[in-house]
Amino acid sequence: MPQDEPDQKEPEVLAKVNVPKPPARENVSIMNASKSLSAARLLEEAVKTLGETLSDDEKAALRDGMKVQSESDMKIFSELSSSMVQNFETVVSAERSVTDELIAAINVLEQRAEDASRQLEREKERAVVDKERALKTQEKKLKAEHVDFLVAERIERIKALDEERIRMGALRQVLTKRREALERAHAVQSFELAVMDFGSRVENGEAFEDALALLNTCAKKDPFIATIIQGLDQDMAKRGVPTRLQLAEQLERVRDTARKLSLVPQDGGGMLAHGLAYAASLLRVKDTSDEGAQGIEGAIAKAETHLANGELMHAAKSLASAAEGTKAATSVAEWAHNVRSRAEVEQAQTALNAHAQCRASALV
């Protein structure tokens, strides 16, 4: 940007223009010549008018006078001409002097006009420079204000975003906790439904493979459920386990077989041994008392008592021990296996019910 020129006023040039006055002309001589010419004209007119009445001498005298007058007129005209020429030269000289002075004045005026024009151009350039400087200063100021405004706006926006982020974080935490609570509630409800289905199938002696599959989905996030389920036999889940009533009915059937085969060795025997064992079974009296019960009858009585009290493992163990080493061990072993399976399933059901209650109570 060009540097500012110092604001100095140039000295104003004042040209004094002297307009000359026109020279005085000698009008007297011209008027005198006019008068002389008028007299000669009158004499000429008089000669023409009086020429017929005048004598020759008078005419000669008149002609002499006219000649003298003509010479006098010529002399006057000669003097007048030289005077007019001199006067004209004086006038021309004066006019030339005035013209020179006018030209000088015009030159001065033109110089002043050029100076004024240059001064005006300089002022215009200075005004343009000042205006550009002012515009640039204003532009810088506006840019600085705009930057300050943007910074302030960004700060306010950041504050608002921070506040909104805090609110969103709090809302996210609330929603996350609510979602986790709903997921836990859903998992607990799903687990409770699966346990109820499992218990219903077990109580009815039905296959519980489908219920076990539902429990497997719940066991993905709960190792305790997985441990319980892994202890259950898949074949048992497919065919189901007999109920306690069904076990009691099976025990009635096992009783007759055990009586007949309890006296027959496990490695076999002849017809006589089988006949004696059958006869002995017919002669035996059913003994249901725990005290003083001996042999297979006492074991069956104990098994019934344990089964009625819900002590399934003791019932299976007492009868299996009594039939051990005899032909009755095979039929008794199947019943004992069903009892043990029932006991395992009921233990699993009890553990699952307790675990479901614990998880449900944790939601409160």
Steps between C-alpha positions, in 0.01 A plus 500: 500500500649837406602723782285796581625829364519779756200723494677822389318767307700625208528880477230634277647688196317824450559648155391860470371553150523861384263562211640800305279783394474569123716789375341839435451566130539848339146556383553879473707474184244275345225746589707790357559304180133435484432867532755586224351241277162649561624849392654368178181319430308823549731688259459228245127519532515876476702485178249262351214721603652839417710397210263655239478833673870554577745672265811339373716688751275397780509148378881513475517645851264235617708228337814643661323498834387147439855404405630658818228330693588169336865538586401594849275192512780279373729633763236446765434147375873427497536622853184322598621175341835512676320586824256214448784259419689611807184481706425153360849380580458637852165325532643177358794520739263563790274217386801269468612598848149435631490170310835398648376590844178304438702202375719522808190522717349201316825308550490587867139387520581180312793439733273561798240267346767232450623548854146485630439188288817336633404603852154355445652178366732480798207560733301233317789256527541590867127456552514162323799395712328621816182320401691180426682531829173562681339204320792274585494620861127441515548161333761402758274622777203310360713188457624529856143552624385207287775280640411608853136430427583156358720420799231614743234310308718189491567528871128532568431211266766289671347585837155410369637179348674417826178555691308300242769231513469487878123472473532238228756314710268503798210395281717230345594374845135498604394327181793258525408413857136469401593284202724285718221475758253403227746251359554352846126495559445337163777249568355425844150464360626281218691292752196475729282391207760243399522372860120484524482307174779270618327442836162437335647243266693333781190487724302335219781260405521643148808551287664831582741535209331821376504651849866406526567685172339816644714463811806469278426848354483639853822318594709705251529785751461299819763230574297367795214400267750348258651290778159367603394421144826326417432252782176380335501207259380582148344157452310549823381841367375340179298220666417676827513358854221315687310688765497389863161340448632315199804391701270365773305304239824369351611396851185283531596319184862473605391355839354184341798448275746560781322251728519233237863558403654610827590141594644418159872569464603758245707246306191292441345181648308189400133437483501389859643831619244699305218280629608531862535879462149526356355285775678707761356820347153358534555415863645838596290763671537862404687689772484876481666579832853637507579327829584132473461490122738250347600418144325629195174566687673730744680682214173548313336635816785743554485608136129574528556699816784703348298555184204627700727736693659630183838340576546363151872430515460301825212301347707406196805415710312278750325290234803472276715385789247230598476364145871505439639155408157356403298467186276784628787749463422560131136602553586692813785684322260646239268629772792637700629679188160663448494605867849647478406684178192634673711614792751676270224677310324609818828629642560695180144633514544607863828677420352672196195617698721639775724674246197649322368634832839656576518669161141623533567641845808681368276702264298651784 
